[in-house]
Amino acid sequence: MTLSYTILPSPVGALKIVANDAAIVAILWENDRADRVRLGAMREARDHPLLVEASRQLTDYFAGRRTRFDLPLAPQGTAFQQSVWAALLTIPFGETRSYADIARALGRPTATRAVGAANGRNPISIVTPCHRVIGTNGSLTGFAGGLTGKRYLLDLEQSTVSR
């Protein structure tokens, strides 16, 4: 199955939104490592209904008008990765959790590093909010969109919540 994509300019750089016929499968960063998220053949399709809707919702998010996304998602990964990504979706807008918090929530308190690795492979950036995961000491840690992008997203959410 060929995937469709569109490029959305954003305050954190150009985002490549990728969908199949039924769901969003990836939102990739402008300077993403080619091997971070493995996808098949793609064709540009700016008029694909899911890509149009995802672009609209992301634009609203960046404008401070959206605090949750309503999109069908189909990330591809191992069962453990899927469980981590599902846990990310439970982190409330404007809040953060540590890798250790996620590991404990999954009933795997010693799996902090594995949670970090799965978080780093999250294919649906922003919508599945891996940017809301920080170090136990509150520090910003690795992020596919770069730490400047992570700080921007966290600050955006904080300013939206405080309005």
Phi, psi and omega in degrees: 000129177279136178269154177249150178216161170218158178253127178248116172294140181212169178296343179253018179105174180291129178252132176263113180263128185238136180221154166262199182289340189240344188200163172283131180249341179197150165228111189252151181277156181306317182250032180299143172296137182300330184265001182292317178230117182269123180230161179273201180299144181225152173227145178288135181210080183298338183263005178299125186305319180291324179290322176298314181293318178297319178297318179297313182293320178294321177299317176297320178301310182294335178275358180080017181258359184223133179244354175211153181256149178231079182226145172287131183240142178218068177289143179257127179185180180290169178300320180294314178302316179301320180292322177295313181297324176296321178295324178300323181294345180269352180286119182298149176307133177082001179245166176231161173223156176269164175302322179295322177300316180295316180300316179296319180298331179274358182076020181231066189300340179265006185263029183303315180293321178296323176297317178299318179294317179294320178301318180293340178261006179305116183279344186246070183303152178072302180296314169264102200282070177295340178292344180275003179258127184231173177291158180303327180274007179090000182281152173283132180237177186327142182203131183301329179274006181085153183293330176295319177295319179298313179299318180300313182296316179296318178295320178302313181294320179297318180291327177293318180295322185282350178285000000 
